[in-house]
Amino acid sequence: MLGGEQVSEENRDAEEEESQNQEHQENSEVVKGDEGSTVEEKGVVRHGAFTAMGLHFSVIKMVQSFILWVGHEEASMNTISTALSLPSRPPSSSRILGTQEWTTLLAQKLAGKTKHQVFIFADELEPDEVPMCEKIVFQKLNQSPALFLTTS
């Protein structure tokens, strides 16, 4: 009888896992978003990408936060900075990995403007590319806030 109980328990576990997978699929409708990006509506994640002036930008939007990749090529993790918006105080920021100091300042500016936690992943940019990069990001944020921001 023990063997039968064990098989029955394994079947229940498998059925429960299958049910959870089906539930997730039903709750996460994947559709095409702006600029060919993929959107997972209720699964929290949205990805979008754009290029401007020879730079590649990629955004992964999450609940009350987003990751921004900036570089000459497709996304990688050479430098990572983050900033967190704080009520009634300037955003707190830190470089987690790498040497690109400009990313910390950009993360702090974006966190202050968006009130979201911001992560910046960046390739090495030339010093004269940094102001252009910031201008492009803020223009895109103003034109397409839904690419970066969540409302919940």
mmCIF file of the C-alpha atoms, coordinates in Angstrom:
data_MODEL
# 
_entry.id   MODEL 
# 
loop_
_atom_site.group_PDB 
_atom_site.id 
_atom_site.type_symbol 
_atom_site.label_atom_id 
_atom_site.label_alt_id 
_atom_site.label_comp_id 
_atom_site.label_asym_id 
_atom_site.label_entity_id 
_atom_site.label_seq_id 
_atom_site.pdbx_PDB_ins_code 
_atom_site.Cartn_x 
_atom_site.Cartn_y 
_atom_site.Cartn_z 
_atom_site.occupancy 
_atom_site.B_iso_or_equiv 
_atom_site.pdbx_formal_charge 
_atom_site.auth_seq_id 
_atom_site.auth_comp_id 
_atom_site.auth_asym_id 
_atom_site.auth_atom_id 
_atom_site.pdbx_PDB_model_num 
ATOM 1   C CA . MET A 1 1   ? 0.000  0.000  0.000   1.00 0.00 ? 1   MET A CA 1 
ATOM 2   C CA . LEU A 1 2   ? 2.918  2.362  0.638   1.00 0.00 ? 2   LEU A CA 1 
ATOM 3   C CA . GLY A 1 3   ? 4.016  2.150  -3.000  1.00 0.00 ? 3   GLY A CA 1 
ATOM 4   C CA . GLY A 1 4   ? 0.500  3.062  -4.182  1.00 0.00 ? 4   GLY A CA 1 
ATOM 5   C CA . GLU A 1 5   ? 0.374  6.048  -1.812  1.00 0.00 ? 5   GLU A CA 1 
ATOM 6   C CA . GLN A 1 6   ? 3.745  7.303  -3.071  1.00 0.00 ? 6   GLN A CA 1 
ATOM 7   C CA . VAL A 1 7   ? 2.684  7.087  -6.733  1.00 0.00 ? 7   VAL A CA 1 
ATOM 8   C CA . SER A 1 8   ? -0.582 8.863  -5.895  1.00 0.00 ? 8   SER A CA 1 
ATOM 9   C CA . GLU A 1 9   ? 1.335  11.660 -4.140  1.00 0.00 ? 9   GLU A CA 1 
ATOM 10  C CA . GLU A 1 10  ? 3.704  12.024 -7.123  1.00 0.00 ? 10  GLU A CA 1 
ATOM 11  C CA . ASN A 1 11  ? 0.702  12.237 -9.473  1.00 0.00 ? 11  ASN A CA 1 
ATOM 12  C CA . ARG A 1 12  ? -0.860 14.955 -7.296  1.00 0.00 ? 12  ARG A CA 1 
ATOM 13  C CA . ASP A 1 13  ? 2.422  16.910 -7.365  1.00 0.00 ? 13  ASP A CA 1 
ATOM 14  C CA . ALA A 1 14  ? 2.682  16.616 -11.153 1.00 0.00 ? 14  ALA A CA 1 
ATOM 15  C CA . GLU A 1 15  ? -0.965 17.639 -11.622 1.00 0.00 ? 15  GLU A CA 1 
ATOM 16  C CA . GLU A 1 16  ? -0.497 20.608 -9.273  1.00 0.00 ? 16  GLU A CA 1 
ATOM 17  C CA . GLU A 1 17  ? 2.613  21.759 -11.170 1.00 0.00 ? 17  GLU A CA 1 
ATOM 18  C CA . GLU A 1 18  ? 0.815  21.421 -14.526 1.00 0.00 ? 18  GLU A CA 1 
ATOM 19  C CA . SER A 1 19  ? -2.143 23.382 -13.152 1.00 0.00 ? 19  SER A CA 1 
ATOM 20  C CA . GLN A 1 20  ? 0.179  26.186 -11.964 1.00 0.00 ? 20  GLN A CA 1 
ATOM 21  C CA . ASN A 1 21  ? 1.878  26.325 -15.398 1.00 0.00 ? 21  ASN A CA 1 
ATOM 22  C CA . GLN A 1 22  ? -1.495 26.573 -17.146 1.00 0.00 ? 22  GLN A CA 1 
ATOM 23  C CA . GLU A 1 23  ? -2.593 29.288 -14.691 1.00 0.00 ? 23  GLU A CA 1 
ATOM 24  C CA . HIS A 1 24  ? 0.581  31.286 -15.414 1.00 0.00 ? 24  HIS A CA 1 
ATOM 25  C CA . GLN A 1 25  ? 0.035  30.965 -19.171 1.00 0.00 ? 25  GLN A CA 1 
ATOM 26  C CA . GLU A 1 26  ? -3.567 32.143 -18.812 1.00 0.00 ? 26  GLU A CA 1 
ATOM 27  C CA . ASN A 1 27  ? -2.502 35.128 -16.692 1.00 0.00 ? 27  ASN A CA 1 
ATOM 28  C CA . SER A 1 28  ? 0.433  36.139 -18.931 1.00 0.00 ? 28  SER A CA 1 
ATOM 29  C CA . GLU A 1 29  ? -0.649 37.144 -22.399 1.00 0.00 ? 29  GLU A CA 1 
ATOM 30  C CA . VAL A 1 30  ? 2.385  37.842 -24.556 1.00 0.00 ? 30  VAL A CA 1 
ATOM 31  C CA . VAL A 1 31  ? 1.830  40.496 -27.208 1.00 0.00 ? 31  VAL A CA 1 
ATOM 32  C CA . LYS A 1 32  ? 4.019  42.631 -29.445 1.00 0.00 ? 32  LYS A CA 1 
ATOM 33  C CA . GLY A 1 33  ? 4.791  46.076 -28.030 1.00 0.00 ? 33  GLY A CA 1 
ATOM 34  C CA . ASP A 1 34  ? 6.356  49.244 -29.413 1.00 0.00 ? 34  ASP A CA 1 
ATOM 35  C CA . GLU A 1 35  ? 9.334  48.820 -31.715 1.00 0.00 ? 35  GLU A CA 1 
ATOM 36  C CA . GLY A 1 36  ? 9.049  45.026 -31.843 1.00 0.00 ? 36  GLY A CA 1 
ATOM 37  C CA . SER A 1 37  ? 9.462  44.583 -28.109 1.00 0.00 ? 37  SER A CA 1 
ATOM 38  C CA . THR A 1 38  ? 7.892  41.720 -26.218 1.00 0.00 ? 38  THR A CA 1 
ATOM 39  C CA . VAL A 1 39  ? 5.372  42.460 -23.505 1.00 0.00 ? 39  VAL A CA 1 
ATOM 40  C CA . GLU A 1 40  ? 4.227  40.036 -20.844 1.00 0.00 ? 40  GLU A CA 1 
ATOM 41  C CA . GLU A 1 41  ? 1.120  41.841 -19.616 1.00 0.00 ? 41  GLU A CA 1 
ATOM 42  C CA . LYS A 1 42  ? 0.517  40.347 -16.169 1.00 0.00 ? 42  LYS A CA 1 
ATOM 43  C CA . GLY A 1 43  ? 3.929  38.736 -15.778 1.00 0.00 ? 43  GLY A CA 1 
ATOM 44  C CA . VAL A 1 44  ? 5.448  42.129 -14.874 1.00 0.00 ? 44  VAL A CA 1 
ATOM 45  C CA . VAL A 1 45  ? 8.264  42.126 -17.434 1.00 0.00 ? 45  VAL A CA 1 
ATOM 46  C CA . ARG A 1 46  ? 8.341  44.235 -20.583 1.00 0.00 ? 46  ARG A CA 1 
ATOM 47  C CA . HIS A 1 47  ? 11.312 44.557 -22.882 1.00 0.00 ? 47  HIS A CA 1 
ATOM 48  C CA . GLY A 1 48  ? 11.898 47.259 -25.456 1.00 0.00 ? 48  GLY A CA 1 
ATOM 49  C CA . ALA A 1 49  ? 14.877 48.451 -27.462 1.00 0.00 ? 49  ALA A CA 1 
ATOM 50  C CA . PHE A 1 50  ? 15.840 51.400 -29.644 1.00 0.00 ? 50  PHE A CA 1 
ATOM 51  C CA . THR A 1 51  ? 18.923 52.865 -31.275 1.00 0.00 ? 51  THR A CA 1 
ATOM 52  C CA . ALA A 1 52  ? 19.994 56.470 -31.763 1.00 0.00 ? 52  ALA A CA 1 
ATOM 53  C CA . MET A 1 53  ? 23.196 58.194 -32.836 1.00 0.00 ? 53  MET A CA 1 
ATOM 54  C CA . GLY A 1 54  ? 25.110 54.908 -33.013 1.00 0.00 ? 54  GLY A CA 1 
ATOM 55  C CA . LEU A 1 55  ? 24.121 53.791 -29.516 1.00 0.00 ? 55  LEU A CA 1 
ATOM 56  C CA . HIS A 1 56  ? 21.941 50.821 -28.573 1.00 0.00 ? 56  HIS A CA 1 
ATOM 57  C CA . PHE A 1 57  ? 19.422 51.139 -25.755 1.00 0.00 ? 57  PHE A CA 1 
ATOM 58  C CA . SER A 1 58  ? 17.481 48.298 -24.185 1.00 0.00 ? 58  SER A CA 1 
ATOM 59  C CA . VAL A 1 59  ? 14.883 48.600 -21.423 1.00 0.00 ? 59  VAL A CA 1 
ATOM 60  C CA . ILE A 1 60  ? 13.519 45.874 -19.184 1.00 0.00 ? 60  ILE A CA 1 
ATOM 61  C CA . LYS A 1 61  ? 10.541 47.265 -17.295 1.00 0.00 ? 61  LYS A CA 1 
ATOM 62  C CA . MET A 1 62  ? 9.490  45.717 -13.997 1.00 0.00 ? 62  MET A CA 1 
ATOM 63  C CA . VAL A 1 63  ? 7.127  46.782 -11.216 1.00 0.00 ? 63  VAL A CA 1 
ATOM 64  C CA . GLN A 1 64  ? 8.324  50.197 -9.965  1.00 0.00 ? 64  GLN A CA 1 
ATOM 65  C CA . SER A 1 65  ? 11.772 49.674 -11.497 1.00 0.00 ? 65  SER A CA 1 
ATOM 66  C CA . PHE A 1 66  ? 13.559 49.272 -14.797 1.00 0.00 ? 66  PHE A CA 1 
ATOM 67  C CA . ILE A 1 67  ? 16.899 48.218 -16.224 1.00 0.00 ? 67  ILE A CA 1 
ATOM 68  C CA . LEU A 1 68  ? 18.431 50.374 -18.938 1.00 0.00 ? 68  LEU A CA 1 
ATOM 69  C CA . TRP A 1 69  ? 21.247 49.049 -21.127 1.00 0.00 ? 69  TRP A CA 1 
ATOM 70  C CA . VAL A 1 70  ? 23.356 51.585 -23.050 1.00 0.00 ? 70  VAL A CA 1 
ATOM 71  C CA . GLY A 1 71  ? 26.186 50.662 -25.394 1.00 0.00 ? 71  GLY A CA 1 
ATOM 72  C CA . HIS A 1 72  ? 27.696 50.392 -28.845 1.00 0.00 ? 72  HIS A CA 1 
ATOM 73  C CA . GLU A 1 73  ? 26.608 46.778 -29.225 1.00 0.00 ? 73  GLU A CA 1 
ATOM 74  C CA . GLU A 1 74  ? 23.887 44.530 -27.877 1.00 0.00 ? 74  GLU A CA 1 
ATOM 75  C CA . ALA A 1 75  ? 23.399 44.339 -24.126 1.00 0.00 ? 75  ALA A CA 1 
ATOM 76  C CA . SER A 1 76  ? 26.033 42.868 -21.785 1.00 0.00 ? 76  SER A CA 1 
ATOM 77  C CA . MET A 1 77  ? 27.028 43.478 -18.174 1.00 0.00 ? 77  MET A CA 1 
ATOM 78  C CA . ASN A 1 78  ? 30.272 45.469 -18.145 1.00 0.00 ? 78  ASN A CA 1 
ATOM 79  C CA . THR A 1 79  ? 29.145 48.218 -15.756 1.00 0.00 ? 79  THR A CA 1 
ATOM 80  C CA . ILE A 1 80  ? 26.128 48.157 -13.450 1.00 0.00 ? 80  ILE A CA 1 
ATOM 81  C CA . SER A 1 81  ? 24.802 51.089 -11.410 1.00 0.00 ? 81  SER A CA 1 
ATOM 82  C CA . THR A 1 82  ? 21.598 51.486 -9.468  1.00 0.00 ? 82  THR A CA 1 
ATOM 83  C CA . ALA A 1 83  ? 19.601 54.279 -7.874  1.00 0.00 ? 83  ALA A CA 1 
ATOM 84  C CA . LEU A 1 84  ? 16.599 54.244 -5.592  1.00 0.00 ? 84  LEU A CA 1 
ATOM 85  C CA . SER A 1 85  ? 14.168 57.130 -5.302  1.00 0.00 ? 85  SER A CA 1 
ATOM 86  C CA . LEU A 1 86  ? 13.539 58.156 -1.692  1.00 0.00 ? 86  LEU A CA 1 
ATOM 87  C CA . PRO A 1 87  ? 10.612 60.254 -0.440  1.00 0.00 ? 87  PRO A CA 1 
ATOM 88  C CA . SER A 1 88  ? 11.627 63.858 0.314   1.00 0.00 ? 88  SER A CA 1 
ATOM 89  C CA . ARG A 1 89  ? 15.313 63.118 -0.319  1.00 0.00 ? 89  ARG A CA 1 
ATOM 90  C CA . PRO A 1 90  ? 17.635 62.965 -3.326  1.00 0.00 ? 90  PRO A CA 1 
ATOM 91  C CA . PRO A 1 91  ? 17.835 59.487 -4.881  1.00 0.00 ? 91  PRO A CA 1 
ATOM 92  C CA . SER A 1 92  ? 20.492 57.204 -3.473  1.00 0.00 ? 92  SER A CA 1 
ATOM 93  C CA . SER A 1 93  ? 22.807 55.675 -6.073  1.00 0.00 ? 93  SER A CA 1 
ATOM 94  C CA . SER A 1 94  ? 25.737 53.283 -6.266  1.00 0.00 ? 94  SER A CA 1 
ATOM 95  C CA . ARG A 1 95  ? 27.977 51.711 -8.892  1.00 0.00 ? 95  ARG A CA 1 
ATOM 96  C CA . ILE A 1 96  ? 27.822 47.967 -8.351  1.00 0.00 ? 96  ILE A CA 1 
ATOM 97  C CA . LEU A 1 97  ? 30.266 46.793 -11.001 1.00 0.00 ? 97  LEU A CA 1 
ATOM 98  C CA . GLY A 1 98  ? 32.597 48.424 -13.504 1.00 0.00 ? 98  GLY A CA 1 
ATOM 99  C CA . THR A 1 99  ? 34.290 51.770 -13.958 1.00 0.00 ? 99  THR A CA 1 
ATOM 100 C CA . GLN A 1 100 ? 31.780 53.919 -15.853 1.00 0.00 ? 100 GLN A CA 1 
ATOM 101 C CA . GLU A 1 101 ? 31.085 56.626 -13.247 1.00 0.00 ? 101 GLU A CA 1 
ATOM 102 C CA . TRP A 1 102 ? 28.574 58.456 -15.472 1.00 0.00 ? 102 TRP A CA 1 
ATOM 103 C CA . THR A 1 103 ? 26.134 55.556 -15.030 1.00 0.00 ? 103 THR A CA 1 
ATOM 104 C CA . THR A 1 104 ? 25.687 56.323 -11.340 1.00 0.00 ? 104 THR A CA 1 
ATOM 105 C CA . LEU A 1 105 ? 24.727 59.930 -12.060 1.00 0.00 ? 105 LEU A CA 1 
ATOM 106 C CA . LEU A 1 106 ? 22.360 58.899 -14.869 1.00 0.00 ? 106 LEU A CA 1 
ATOM 107 C CA . ALA A 1 107 ? 20.706 56.307 -12.610 1.00 0.00 ? 107 ALA A CA 1 
ATOM 108 C CA . GLN A 1 108 ? 20.277 58.952 -9.917  1.00 0.00 ? 108 GLN A CA 1 
ATOM 109 C CA . LYS A 1 109 ? 18.730 61.463 -12.367 1.00 0.00 ? 109 LYS A CA 1 
ATOM 110 C CA . LEU A 1 110 ? 16.346 58.850 -13.774 1.00 0.00 ? 110 LEU A CA 1 
ATOM 111 C CA . ALA A 1 111 ? 15.301 57.645 -10.315 1.00 0.00 ? 111 ALA A CA 1 
ATOM 112 C CA . GLY A 1 112 ? 14.582 61.233 -9.284  1.00 0.00 ? 112 GLY A CA 1 
ATOM 113 C CA . LYS A 1 113 ? 12.480 61.882 -12.378 1.00 0.00 ? 113 LYS A CA 1 
ATOM 114 C CA . THR A 1 114 ? 10.625 58.554 -12.507 1.00 0.00 ? 114 THR A CA 1 
ATOM 115 C CA . LYS A 1 115 ? 10.335 57.671 -8.796  1.00 0.00 ? 115 LYS A CA 1 
ATOM 116 C CA . HIS A 1 116 ? 11.329 54.120 -9.834  1.00 0.00 ? 116 HIS A CA 1 
ATOM 117 C CA . GLN A 1 117 ? 14.372 52.104 -8.865  1.00 0.00 ? 117 GLN A CA 1 
ATOM 118 C CA . VAL A 1 118 ? 16.745 52.274 -11.819 1.00 0.00 ? 118 VAL A CA 1 
ATOM 119 C CA . PHE A 1 119 ? 19.509 49.902 -12.872 1.00 0.00 ? 119 PHE A CA 1 
ATOM 120 C CA . ILE A 1 120 ? 21.950 51.030 -15.571 1.00 0.00 ? 120 ILE A CA 1 
ATOM 121 C CA . PHE A 1 121 ? 23.995 48.451 -17.456 1.00 0.00 ? 121 PHE A CA 1 
ATOM 122 C CA . ALA A 1 122 ? 26.501 50.091 -19.763 1.00 0.00 ? 122 ALA A CA 1 
ATOM 123 C CA . ASP A 1 123 ? 29.206 49.566 -22.284 1.00 0.00 ? 123 ASP A CA 1 
ATOM 124 C CA . GLU A 1 124 ? 32.158 51.936 -22.191 1.00 0.00 ? 124 GLU A CA 1 
ATOM 125 C CA . LEU A 1 125 ? 31.236 55.249 -23.792 1.00 0.00 ? 125 LEU A CA 1 
ATOM 126 C CA . GLU A 1 126 ? 33.548 58.039 -24.859 1.00 0.00 ? 126 GLU A CA 1 
ATOM 127 C CA . PRO A 1 127 ? 33.259 61.141 -22.624 1.00 0.00 ? 127 PRO A CA 1 
ATOM 128 C CA . ASP A 1 128 ? 31.659 63.153 -25.455 1.00 0.00 ? 128 ASP A CA 1 
ATOM 129 C CA . GLU A 1 129 ? 28.982 60.437 -25.917 1.00 0.00 ? 129 GLU A CA 1 
ATOM 130 C CA . VAL A 1 130 ? 27.688 60.661 -22.342 1.00 0.00 ? 130 VAL A CA 1 
ATOM 131 C CA . PRO A 1 131 ? 25.730 63.963 -22.673 1.00 0.00 ? 131 PRO A CA 1 
ATOM 132 C CA . MET A 1 132 ? 24.242 62.719 -25.960 1.00 0.00 ? 132 MET A CA 1 
ATOM 133 C CA . CYS A 1 133 ? 23.270 59.426 -24.279 1.00 0.00 ? 133 CYS A CA 1 
ATOM 134 C CA . GLU A 1 134 ? 21.531 61.237 -21.413 1.00 0.00 ? 134 GLU A CA 1 
ATOM 135 C CA . LYS A 1 135 ? 19.684 63.518 -23.843 1.00 0.00 ? 135 LYS A CA 1 
ATOM 136 C CA . ILE A 1 136 ? 18.465 60.534 -25.889 1.00 0.00 ? 136 ILE A CA 1 
ATOM 137 C CA . VAL A 1 137 ? 17.286 58.638 -22.797 1.00 0.00 ? 137 VAL A CA 1 
ATOM 138 C CA . PHE A 1 138 ? 15.344 61.599 -21.393 1.00 0.00 ? 138 PHE A CA 1 
ATOM 139 C CA . GLN A 1 139 ? 13.813 62.379 -24.808 1.00 0.00 ? 139 GLN A CA 1 
ATOM 140 C CA . LYS A 1 140 ? 12.683 58.750 -25.136 1.00 0.00 ? 140 LYS A CA 1 
ATOM 141 C CA . LEU A 1 141 ? 11.364 58.788 -21.556 1.00 0.00 ? 141 LEU A CA 1 
ATOM 142 C CA . ASN A 1 142 ? 9.299  61.904 -22.341 1.00 0.00 ? 142 ASN A CA 1 
ATOM 143 C CA . GLN A 1 143 ? 8.051  60.533 -25.688 1.00 0.00 ? 143 GLN A CA 1 
ATOM 144 C CA . SER A 1 144 ? 7.354  56.952 -24.545 1.00 0.00 ? 144 SER A CA 1 
ATOM 145 C CA . PRO A 1 145 ? 7.059  56.786 -20.739 1.00 0.00 ? 145 PRO A CA 1 
ATOM 146 C CA . ALA A 1 146 ? 5.299  53.419 -20.949 1.00 0.00 ? 146 ALA A CA 1 
ATOM 147 C CA . LEU A 1 147 ? 8.531  51.920 -22.269 1.00 0.00 ? 147 LEU A CA 1 
ATOM 148 C CA . PHE A 1 148 ? 10.152 52.622 -18.899 1.00 0.00 ? 148 PHE A CA 1 
ATOM 149 C CA . LEU A 1 149 ? 7.469  53.073 -16.257 1.00 0.00 ? 149 LEU A CA 1 
ATOM 150 C CA . THR A 1 150 ? 4.788  51.047 -14.503 1.00 0.00 ? 150 THR A CA 1 
ATOM 151 C CA . THR A 1 151 ? 1.763  52.619 -12.883 1.00 0.00 ? 151 THR A CA 1 
ATOM 152 C CA . SER A 1 152 ? 1.369  50.176 -9.994  1.00 0.00 ? 152 SER A CA 1 
# 
